[in-house]
Structure formats: C-alpha cells, structure tokens
Amino acid sequence: MRRFYESLIRLVEKYYWFFFALLCALCAFLCFRCLGVGVIDSWDEARHGVSAYEMLQNGNFLVNTWCGEADYWNVKPPLSFLTVAAGFALFSYNAVGLRFFSALFYLITTTVSGLFARRYGKLASLLTMLFLCANYFPFKAHLARSGDADSLYLLLFTLAMLAMLKIRDNQRWLYVCGLCFSLAFLTKSFHALMIAAVGGFFLLLSGELKRMSWKRWTFFLSCSLLPILVWAALRFQYDGLSFFRQMIEADLLGRTSSGGIEGHGASFSYYLTSVFWDFDHIYGWLTVVVLLGLFCLWARPLRKKDTPLVDSDLVGLLLWLLVPLVGFSLVSTKLIWYVYPCIVPLCVLAAVFLAHFFTSVQASGGLLLALALLAGAGSVRFVWENYADNVRGAHSNDLQTFVSEQFDRDGALAGSTVYLDAYDPFLYANTTEWEQNMRLLALLEGDLNCADGGAGAFLDAEEDSLLILSIPFLADYLELEDYEILADNGQYLLIKKRSVEK
C-alpha cells in the first residue's frame, strides 16, 4: 500500500502542469460561469457601475460621479471604477461587463498564488489553488462575481505580499511591493494601510530593514507614494480638499468610530467566529490544519532539512494572516470582505503543511492514503458547494428580470423617462424610489431617465413617460386603466402615458 501511495504522489508531481491547468480551468469556470445572471446588488456594486457608466458618458475618468454629481459617499480613488468602465467598453453595458474584471482578477490571484506556492512543492501549489477554488465567501459577495473594488484590491494585496516574501531573494522586489501598495490605495483608499503594516513588521522582524540602503529606500518610497501623489494633485484641481476631507471622515474616521459605520458594528471576535472557525465551509478546517502545523513546528521543532517553510517565509505568511485579521477586528466596523486578504495566506499555509505531511511523514501507506482521500473529498465537497450556491444558484429577481426583458439600448423605449411603483424583491418592500441597483440596471438596459415619485408623479407628469407598476397597485390608481399597457407579465405592468394626456 505504501508503494501505491508513493506512486500516486509521484504521478501528481510528474503531471503537475496538467493538474495546474485543470485547476486554472476550474477557477475560471467558477469565476465566469453565469457571471451576468446574478441579481445586481445595491451599494458598492451599483455605485461602481453607475460611476463607471457616467465616466464613459462624460469622458471624465478622474472623478467618480453619481447621477451627474461628484460622489462624496463612495469616496474611493478611481482605479476600481476604471476597471468597471473597461469592462463596459469590452462587453457593452451589461452585467458581464460590470463584473468581468473582478472575475479575472480573482482568477489571476489564484494562479499567481499557486505559482508562488510551488517554491514549497508541487503538491502545495496544487492544494493552494484547490483551496482558493473552495473559497466560498468571496464568490458569494463583494469579490469574484461582483463589480466593485474588492477583487482588484485582493489581487494587489496578494501581489504585494508575494513580492514581500521574495525580498530575501532579491531586494528589488521591494519596489514591486511599494507599487502594489500605491495601486491598492488608488483602488480602496485607506484599506491599503494594512499592506504597509504587514510590510513594515516583516522588514523589521526579518532583519531586511537593516540591510536596505538609502538609495533603495528612495526608490521604494517613490514607487509607494508617487502614483498616489500624482492622482491627488490631479484630483485637487477638480474640487480642492473636499474629496480628501470626506475620504478621511468616511473611510477612516467613520469606519473606526464607536458603533461602526451604517450599523455594521460587531464584537472583536466577529471574524474569528464567522469566518476562520466556520466548519460549514472550508475555513475552519484550514485553520485547524494551520494550528496543527504550527504546533508541530514550535512544540517539537523539526530538523532544519524537514522544515516546510524557511523562517522568513513563515513570519511573512503569519503576518499576512494575522495583522489584517487583528487590525480589522479592532476596528468597530465589521464587514466580512475586509478579511478576504487573510484567506489567501490561510490557504497557502494549510497547503504547505498538508503537502509536507503527505510527502514527508513516515507512516502506514494505507493511513496516508485514507487521509489524503479524506482531505481531497472534503475539498471537492466545498468546491461543489461553492459552485452549487454561487454559480449554479445565481439568479436575478423578478423586478430586475422584468426591466431587462422590456428595455433595449437600441430599442424604441431607450432613453425614456420611467417611474417606478412596485414591489422590489431586493428591498423586500414596496418602493416609489429607484434603488441604486435598479438605477444601474435601468442605465445599462435602456439608458433610462429614472424618475422618483411612483404612480402619483407619473400621473402628474406632463411629458411622455413610462411607469413600472406592481399589478395589485393598479387598484389604488384606477385612472391608470385608461393608459396604454405595453407589457404585462403577471406581476408587473409597463404603462405608457399617452400623448393626449400631455
């Protein structure tokens, strides 16, 4: 049995690139399959979509706007908006264009993480990618399949950390780390300070700080700060200090204030209990593997030649995992996507410890084979759940489906003024106002002019206009029965104001 087990390990290593390509294809499938099907979310996705849309319409790629005015609610630098705009330019105004680059960035993150982990062994590389394919929460919300800033931020955070871990090989990697920090800041503002915190602790604890010359420091600071300063100078010409003041108040002071911003406060243990000790998904199991691996390293140190990680890499990976986790746990505002960058080192560490166990431990071949099959089956199960819930389970809601079916950017109704008086499944409520996600959908589907006020405002309007109405609401506005009904799907009506009513 031992010989059979060793033959399987050799087979995996011999055909490493085949399995690597297979896992890349699996990750791409999870990222891109049914990408345009899921409901468009309000807040970050909708705000990014509307701002990117308006950037393309007005030609101003420096200032993100909302309904034509500078947006002081979503106070992020422009890089993430530009990627969404690029998606629209490539794939037209639709949900695929909105989310394409987020999906691509996660695929790249998985690929480069796997390639980097190859320094710890081919099996560690493949396991890293497999675990990232089972990474449930980023596929569920705010990352791989969502058109906002987090996927690009995760990629830049990951690249910065991988470059940091390679500084001991060549200190020029410090420049890459600095550049990734500056681009991360231009993507997600002050969240990038976590990169600086991890990097600073690493340089100090690894001793690399003492080896750096003033010339190298100068180049590093140039890479880290110059792109940010150029953007800041350009943005200052538009509205002075207004945007920067709001950045500090909302993105820094607001998120660290007592109680959390917009009611998103939680206890210190929130991320530990909701993510890293969650055994319904893969994270709790990976955490156990990492804790057992660290116990074996520290409680009974292995011989140097058997150690799966050199000291500097272990320090770097642990800092990458723990500094953002502790930092965001101390901040009063708690949102699960804040700690997405911590999941990458968790996957890498678990993969390294498992690979070392399966390739180096002297034990019964039958026992090792059974444990390997158990680990593989468990990982596949979590990948399947990710697919079933977040890919196959992606769907729109009834109101968004109705709007998508009735409007076309090249159709006769494109550019119309449209009122809304309907039940919105996203809000679980009736609304006469255009919610952010519906406003974005209206722009993408028909470049519509979204008017608030519902059926009452529609009846009072003098210009030609349209009304989307939940059918039960027709009983409250009997006069609407005299208007032309353009569409009726059993839930919603699309009503047109006749020209004679003007």
C-alpha positions as CSV (number, residue, x, y, z in Angstrom):
1,M,0.0,0.0,0.0
2,R,2.9,2.3,0.8
3,R,4.3,1.8,-2.7
4,F,0.9,2.5,-4.3
5,Y,0.6,5.7,-2.2
6,E,4.1,6.9,-3.3
7,S,3.2,6.1,-6.9
8,L,0.2,8.5,-6.6
9,I,2.3,11.3,-5.2
10,R,4.9,10.8,-8.0
11,L,2.1,10.9,-10.5
12,V,0.8,14.2,-9.2
13,E,4.3,15.7,-9.4
14,K,5.0,14.3,-12.8
15,Y,1.9,15.7,-14.3
16,Y,1.9,18.9,-12.3
17,W,1.3,21.2,-15.2
18,F,-1.7,19.2,-16.3
19,F,-3.3,19.5,-12.8
20,F,-2.3,23.1,-12.6
21,A,-4.1,23.8,-15.9
22,L,-7.1,21.8,-14.7
23,L,-7.3,23.9,-11.5
24,C,-6.9,27.1,-13.5
25,A,-9.8,26.0,-15.7
26,L,-11.9,25.1,-12.6
27,C,-11.3,28.5,-11.1
28,A,-12.1,30.2,-14.4
29,F,-15.4,28.2,-14.6
30,L,-16.3,29.3,-11.1
31,C,-15.5,32.9,-11.8
32,F,-17.1,33.3,-15.3
33,R,-19.9,30.8,-15.5
34,C,-23.3,32.6,-15.3
35,L,-21.5,35.8,-14.4
36,G,-24.2,38.0,-15.8
37,V,-27.1,36.1,-14.3
38,G,-27.0,37.1,-10.7
39,V,-29.0,40.0,-9.3
40,I,-27.3,43.4,-9.3
41,D,-26.6,44.5,-5.8
42,S,-27.1,47.9,-4.3
43,W,-24.3,49.9,-2.6
44,D,-20.8,49.1,-3.8
45,E,-21.7,47.2,-7.0
46,A,-24.4,49.6,-8.1
47,R,-22.4,52.7,-7.1
48,H,-19.3,51.5,-9.0
49,G,-21.5,50.6,-12.0
50,V,-23.2,53.9,-12.2
51,S,-20.0,55.8,-11.7
52,A,-18.2,53.8,-14.4
53,Y,-21.1,54.3,-16.7
54,E,-21.1,58.1,-16.2
55,M,-17.3,58.1,-16.7
56,L,-17.8,56.7,-20.2
57,Q,-20.6,59.1,-20.9
58,N,-19.0,62.3,-19.7
59,G,-15.3,61.4,-20.5
60,N,-14.1,62.3,-17.0
61,F,-12.1,59.3,-15.8
62,L,-10.7,61.0,-12.7
63,V,-13.8,61.9,-10.8
64,N,-16.5,59.3,-9.9
65,T,-20.0,60.7,-10.1
66,W,-23.5,59.7,-9.0
67,C,-26.4,61.0,-11.1
68,G,-24.1,63.5,-12.7
69,E,-22.7,65.0,-9.5
70,A,-19.4,64.2,-7.8
71,D,-19.9,61.3,-5.4
72,Y,-18.9,62.0,-1.8
73,W,-20.5,58.8,-0.5
74,N,-18.3,56.3,-2.3
75,V,-15.1,58.2,-1.7
76,K,-12.6,55.8,-3.4
77,P,-9.8,56.8,-5.8
78,P,-10.7,56.0,-9.4
79,L,-8.8,52.8,-10.2
80,S,-11.6,50.3,-9.5
81,F,-14.1,52.5,-11.4
82,L,-11.8,52.4,-14.4
83,T,-11.7,48.6,-14.4
84,V,-15.5,48.5,-14.5
85,A,-15.6,51.1,-17.3
86,A,-13.1,48.9,-19.2
87,G,-15.5,46.0,-18.8
88,F,-18.3,48.1,-20.2
89,A,-16.1,49.1,-23.1
90,L,-15.2,45.5,-23.9
91,F,-18.5,43.7,-23.3
92,S,-21.1,46.6,-23.6
93,Y,-23.4,47.8,-20.9
94,N,-24.4,44.7,-19.2
95,A,-23.8,42.6,-16.0
96,V,-20.9,40.7,-17.6
97,G,-19.1,44.0,-18.4
98,L,-19.8,45.1,-14.8
99,R,-18.2,42.0,-13.3
100,F,-15.7,40.7,-15.9
101,F,-12.5,42.2,-14.4
102,S,-13.5,41.2,-10.9
103,A,-13.7,37.6,-12.1
104,L,-10.4,37.9,-14.0
105,F,-8.6,39.4,-11.0
106,Y,-9.7,36.6,-8.7
107,L,-8.5,34.1,-11.4
108,I,-5.1,35.8,-11.5
109,T,-4.9,35.8,-7.7
110,T,-5.5,32.1,-7.6
111,T,-3.0,31.5,-10.4
112,V,-0.2,33.6,-9.0
113,S,-0.7,32.2,-5.5
114,G,-0.4,28.7,-6.9
115,L,2.7,29.5,-8.8
116,F,4.3,31.1,-5.8
117,A,3.4,28.1,-3.6
118,R,5.4,25.9,-6.0
119,R,8.5,27.0,-4.1
120,Y,7.2,24.8,-1.3
121,G,6.5,21.9,-3.6
122,K,4.2,21.0,-6.4
123,L,1.6,19.4,-4.2
124,A,1.5,22.6,-2.0
125,S,1.0,24.6,-5.2
126,L,-2.0,22.5,-6.3
127,L,-3.6,22.4,-2.9
128,T,-3.3,26.2,-2.6
129,M,-5.3,26.6,-5.8
130,L,-7.8,23.9,-4.8
131,F,-8.5,25.7,-1.5
132,L,-8.9,29.0,-3.3
133,C,-11.5,27.4,-5.6
134,A,-13.4,26.3,-2.4
135,N,-13.2,29.9,-1.1
136,Y,-16.9,30.3,-0.6
137,F,-17.5,33.8,0.7
138,P,-15.6,35.8,-2.0
139,F,-17.8,34.1,-4.6
140,K,-20.8,34.8,-2.6
141,A,-20.4,38.6,-2.0
142,H,-18.2,41.5,-2.9
143,L,-15.4,39.9,-4.8
144,A,-15.0,37.4,-7.6
145,R,-18.5,37.8,-9.1
146,S,-19.3,41.4,-8.0
147,G,-18.5,44.6,-9.9
148,D,-16.8,46.6,-7.2
149,A,-13.3,47.3,-5.8
150,D,-12.5,44.2,-3.7
151,S,-11.3,41.8,-6.3
152,L,-8.7,44.2,-7.6
153,Y,-7.7,45.1,-4.1
154,L,-7.3,41.4,-3.2
155,L,-5.0,40.9,-6.2
156,L,-2.9,43.9,-5.4
157,F,-2.7,42.9,-1.7
158,T,-1.7,39.4,-2.7
159,L,1.0,40.6,-5.2
160,A,2.4,42.9,-2.6
161,M,2.7,40.1,-0.1
162,L,4.2,37.7,-2.5
163,A,6.7,40.3,-3.6
164,M,7.5,40.9,0.1
165,L,8.2,37.2,0.7
166,K,10.7,37.3,-2.2
167,I,12.7,40.3,-0.8
168,R,15.1,37.9,0.8
169,D,15.9,36.5,-2.7
170,N,16.3,40.0,-4.2
171,Q,15.6,43.3,-2.6
172,R,14.4,44.8,-5.8
173,W,11.1,43.0,-5.1
174,L,10.6,45.8,-2.5
175,Y,9.8,48.1,-5.4
176,V,7.0,45.8,-6.6
177,C,5.6,45.7,-3.1
178,G,5.6,49.5,-3.0
179,L,4.0,49.8,-6.4
180,C,1.3,47.4,-5.4
181,F,0.6,49.4,-2.2
182,S,0.1,52.6,-4.2
183,L,-2.2,50.9,-6.7
184,A,-4.1,49.3,-3.8
185,F,-4.6,52.7,-2.2
186,L,-5.8,54.0,-5.6
187,T,-8.3,51.1,-5.5
188,K,-9.6,51.0,-2.0
189,S,-8.2,54.0,-0.2
190,F,-7.0,53.6,3.4
191,H,-7.6,49.8,3.4
192,A,-4.1,49.7,1.7
193,L,-2.5,50.7,5.0
194,M,-2.8,47.1,6.0
195,I,-0.2,46.3,3.3
196,A,2.1,48.9,4.8
197,A,1.6,47.5,8.3
198,V,2.3,43.9,7.2
199,G,5.3,45.0,5.2
200,G,6.7,47.1,8.0
201,F,6.5,44.4,10.5
202,F,8.1,41.9,8.1
203,L,11.1,44.2,7.3
204,L,11.6,44.7,11.0
205,L,11.3,41.1,12.1
206,S,13.1,39.5,9.2
207,G,16.1,41.9,9.6
208,E,15.8,43.1,6.0
209,L,15.3,46.6,7.3
210,K,19.0,46.8,8.4
211,R,20.2,45.7,5.0
212,M,18.5,48.4,3.0
213,S,20.5,51.3,1.6
214,W,19.2,54.9,1.4
215,K,19.2,54.5,-2.4
216,R,16.9,51.5,-2.2
217,W,14.7,53.3,0.3
218,T,14.3,56.3,-2.1
219,F,13.2,54.1,-5.0
220,F,10.9,52.2,-2.7
221,L,9.2,55.4,-1.4
222,S,8.9,56.7,-5.0
223,C,7.1,53.5,-6.0
224,S,4.9,53.7,-3.0
225,L,3.9,57.3,-3.0
226,L,4.4,58.9,-6.4
227,P,1.3,57.4,-8.1
228,I,-0.8,58.5,-5.1
229,L,0.6,62.0,-5.2
230,V,0.1,62.4,-8.9
231,W,-3.6,61.3,-8.5
232,A,-4.0,63.6,-5.5
233,A,-2.6,66.6,-7.4
234,L,-4.9,65.9,-10.4
235,R,-8.0,65.4,-8.1
236,F,-7.2,68.6,-6.1
237,Q,-7.6,70.7,-9.3
238,Y,-11.2,69.5,-9.5
239,D,-12.7,70.1,-6.1
240,G,-9.8,71.1,-3.8
241,L,-9.7,69.4,-0.4
242,S,-13.4,68.4,-0.4
243,F,-12.9,64.9,-1.6
244,F,-9.9,64.2,0.6
245,R,-11.7,65.6,3.6
246,Q,-14.6,63.3,3.0
247,M,-12.2,60.3,2.4
248,I,-10.8,60.8,5.9
249,E,-14.1,61.4,7.6
250,A,-16.0,58.5,5.9
251,D,-13.4,55.9,5.1
252,L,-11.0,56.3,8.0
253,L,-12.7,58.1,11.0
254,G,-16.2,56.8,10.2
255,R,-15.2,53.1,10.0
256,T,-13.1,53.3,13.2
257,S,-15.7,55.3,15.2
258,S,-17.6,53.6,18.0
259,G,-20.6,51.5,16.8
260,G,-19.4,51.1,13.3
261,I,-20.4,52.9,10.1
262,E,-24.0,52.5,8.9
263,G,-24.8,50.0,11.7
264,H,-22.1,47.5,10.8
265,G,-20.6,47.2,14.3
266,A,-19.7,43.9,15.9
267,S,-17.5,42.4,18.6
268,F,-13.8,41.7,18.3
269,S,-14.4,38.0,17.7
270,Y,-16.7,38.6,14.7
271,Y,-14.2,37.5,12.0
272,L,-12.8,34.6,14.1
273,T,-16.3,33.1,14.7
274,S,-17.9,33.9,11.3
275,V,-15.0,33.0,9.0
276,F,-12.0,31.3,10.5
277,W,-13.8,29.0,12.8
278,D,-16.6,28.2,10.4
279,F,-16.7,24.5,9.8
280,D,-19.8,24.7,7.5
281,H,-17.3,26.0,4.9
282,I,-13.6,25.2,4.4
283,Y,-12.2,27.9,6.6
284,G,-12.5,26.1,10.0
285,W,-10.8,23.0,8.6
286,L,-7.9,25.0,7.1
287,T,-7.5,26.8,10.4
288,V,-7.2,23.5,12.2
289,V,-4.6,22.3,9.7
290,V,-2.6,25.5,10.2
291,L,-2.8,25.3,14.0
292,L,-1.6,21.7,14.0
293,G,1.2,22.5,11.6
294,L,2.4,25.4,13.8
295,F,2.2,23.1,16.8
296,C,4.4,20.6,15.1
297,L,6.9,23.3,14.2
298,W,7.0,25.0,17.6
299,A,6.2,22.4,20.2
300,R,8.5,19.8,18.7
301,P,10.8,21.5,16.2
302,L,11.6,19.5,13.1
303,R,15.1,19.1,11.8
304,K,16.1,22.0,9.5
305,K,16.0,20.0,6.4
306,D,12.5,18.8,7.1
307,T,11.0,22.2,7.8
308,P,8.4,23.0,5.1
309,L,9.0,26.8,5.4
310,V,12.1,28.9,6.0
311,D,11.7,31.2,8.9
312,S,11.3,34.4,6.9
313,D,8.5,32.9,4.8
314,L,6.7,31.6,7.9
315,V,7.0,35.0,9.6
316,G,5.7,36.7,6.4
317,L,2.8,34.4,5.9
318,L,1.7,34.7,9.6
319,L,2.0,38.5,9.5
320,W,-0.1,38.4,6.2
321,L,-2.7,36.4,8.0
322,L,-2.8,37.9,11.5
323,V,-2.1,41.7,11.0
324,P,-5.2,42.4,8.9
325,L,-7.2,40.0,11.0
326,V,-6.3,41.6,14.3
327,G,-6.4,45.1,12.7
328,F,-9.8,44.8,11.3
329,S,-11.1,43.0,14.4
330,L,-10.0,46.1,16.4
331,V,-11.9,48.4,14.1
332,S,-15.5,48.9,15.1
333,T,-17.0,48.5,11.6
334,K,-17.1,44.8,10.6
335,L,-17.8,43.6,7.1
336,I,-16.8,40.1,6.1
337,W,-14.9,41.2,2.9
338,Y,-12.4,43.2,5.0
339,V,-10.6,40.0,5.9
340,Y,-10.7,38.4,2.4
341,P,-7.0,39.1,2.0
342,C,-6.3,37.0,5.1
343,I,-7.8,33.9,3.4
344,V,-5.0,33.6,0.9
345,P,-2.2,33.0,3.4
346,L,-4.5,30.7,5.3
347,C,-4.9,28.6,2.1
348,V,-1.1,28.7,1.4
349,L,-0.1,27.7,5.0
350,A,-2.7,24.9,5.1
351,A,-1.5,23.7,1.7
352,V,2.2,23.7,2.7
353,F,1.6,21.8,6.0
354,L,-0.7,19.3,4.3
355,A,1.7,18.7,1.4
356,H,4.6,18.3,3.8
357,F,2.6,15.8,5.8
358,F,1.6,13.8,2.8
359,T,5.1,13.7,1.2
360,S,7.4,13.6,4.2
361,V,5.8,11.8,7.1
362,Q,6.8,8.2,7.6
363,A,3.6,6.3,8.3
364,S,1.4,3.5,7.0
365,G,0.7,3.9,3.3
366,G,-2.9,2.9,4.0
367,L,-3.3,5.5,6.6
368,L,-1.8,8.2,4.5
369,L,-3.9,7.2,1.5
370,A,-7.1,7.3,3.6
371,L,-6.2,10.7,5.0
372,A,-5.3,12.0,1.5
373,L,-8.6,10.8,0.1
374,L,-10.5,12.3,3.0
375,A,-8.8,15.7,2.5
376,G,-9.4,15.5,-1.2
377,A,-13.0,14.5,-0.9
378,G,-13.6,17.3,1.7
379,S,-12.1,19.9,-0.6
380,V,-14.1,18.7,-3.6
381,R,-17.3,18.9,-1.5
382,F,-16.6,22.5,-0.6
383,V,-15.8,23.4,-4.2
384,W,-19.1,21.8,-5.2
385,E,-21.0,23.8,-2.6
386,N,-19.3,26.9,-3.9
387,Y,-20.5,26.1,-7.4
388,A,-24.0,25.0,-6.4
389,D,-24.7,28.1,-4.3
390,N,-22.8,30.9,-6.0
391,V,-22.6,29.8,-9.7
392,R,-25.5,27.4,-10.4
393,G,-27.6,29.2,-7.8
394,A,-27.1,32.7,-9.3
395,H,-30.4,34.2,-10.4
396,S,-32.0,37.6,-10.9
397,N,-35.1,38.8,-9.1
398,D,-38.5,39.3,-10.7
399,L,-38.3,43.1,-10.9
400,Q,-34.8,43.1,-12.5
401,T,-35.9,40.4,-14.9
402,F,-38.9,42.4,-16.0
403,V,-36.8,45.5,-16.6
404,S,-34.3,43.5,-18.6
405,E,-37.0,42.0,-20.8
406,Q,-38.7,45.3,-21.6
407,F,-35.9,47.5,-22.5
408,D,-33.1,47.5,-25.0
409,R,-30.4,50.2,-25.6
410,D,-31.2,50.1,-29.3
411,G,-35.0,49.8,-28.8
412,A,-37.8,52.3,-29.2
413,L,-38.0,52.9,-25.5
414,A,-34.3,53.7,-24.9
415,G,-33.8,57.0,-23.2
416,S,-37.4,57.1,-21.8
417,T,-38.3,58.7,-18.5
418,V,-39.6,55.9,-16.3
419,Y,-41.3,56.0,-12.9
420,L,-41.4,53.0,-10.5
421,D,-44.2,52.0,-8.2
422,A,-43.6,48.3,-7.4
423,Y,-42.6,45.6,-5.0
424,D,-38.8,45.3,-5.0
425,P,-37.5,41.8,-4.0
426,F,-34.1,43.2,-3.2
427,L,-35.7,45.6,-0.6
428,Y,-38.4,43.1,0.4
429,A,-40.7,46.2,0.3
430,N,-42.8,48.4,-2.0
431,T,-41.0,51.4,-3.4
432,T,-41.7,54.5,-5.4
433,E,-37.9,55.4,-5.5
434,W,-35.3,53.9,-7.7
435,E,-33.0,51.9,-5.6
436,Q,-29.3,52.0,-6.5
437,N,-29.2,48.6,-8.2
438,M,-32.4,49.4,-10.2
439,R,-31.0,52.7,-11.3
440,L,-27.8,51.0,-12.6
441,L,-29.9,48.3,-14.4
442,A,-32.1,51.0,-16.0
443,L,-29.0,52.7,-17.3
444,L,-27.4,49.5,-18.6
445,E,-30.6,48.2,-20.3
446,G,-32.0,51.3,-21.9
447,D,-30.2,54.5,-20.8
448,L,-33.4,55.4,-19.0
449,N,-34.1,58.6,-17.1
450,C,-35.1,57.2,-13.6
451,A,-37.8,59.5,-12.0
452,D,-38.9,59.1,-8.4
453,G,-42.4,59.6,-7.0
454,G,-44.2,56.5,-8.2
455,A,-47.7,56.4,-9.9
456,G,-48.7,59.7,-8.4
457,A,-45.8,61.5,-10.0
458,F,-46.3,59.7,-13.3
459,L,-50.0,60.9,-13.4
460,D,-48.9,64.4,-12.7
461,A,-46.1,64.5,-15.2
462,E,-46.7,66.4,-18.4
463,E,-44.1,64.8,-20.6
464,D,-44.3,61.4,-22.3
465,S,-43.2,58.8,-19.7
466,L,-43.4,55.2,-18.6
467,L,-44.5,53.5,-15.3
468,I,-43.4,50.2,-13.9
469,L,-46.3,49.1,-11.6
470,S,-46.9,46.1,-9.5
471,I,-50.3,44.7,-10.7
472,P,-52.0,44.8,-7.2
473,F,-51.3,48.6,-7.0
474,L,-53.5,49.2,-10.0
475,A,-56.5,49.1,-7.7
476,D,-55.2,52.2,-6.0
477,Y,-54.9,54.1,-9.3
478,L,-58.0,53.3,-11.3
479,E,-57.3,56.1,-13.7
480,L,-54.2,54.1,-15.0
481,E,-56.6,51.7,-16.7
482,D,-57.1,54.4,-19.4
483,Y,-53.4,54.3,-20.2
484,E,-51.7,52.0,-22.7
485,I,-50.2,48.9,-21.2
486,L,-47.1,47.9,-23.1
487,A,-46.2,44.8,-21.1
488,D,-47.9,42.5,-18.5
489,N,-46.0,39.5,-17.1
490,G,-48.5,38.7,-14.4
491,Q,-46.5,40.6,-11.7
492,Y,-45.6,43.9,-13.2
493,L,-47.1,46.3,-15.8
494,L,-45.3,48.7,-18.1
495,I,-47.6,51.6,-18.7
496,K,-47.2,54.4,-21.2
497,K,-48.6,57.9,-20.8
498,R,-50.5,58.6,-24.0
499,S,-49.6,61.8,-25.8
500,V,-53.2,63.1,-25.5
501,E,-52.7,63.1,-21.7
502,K,-49.9,65.7,-22.0
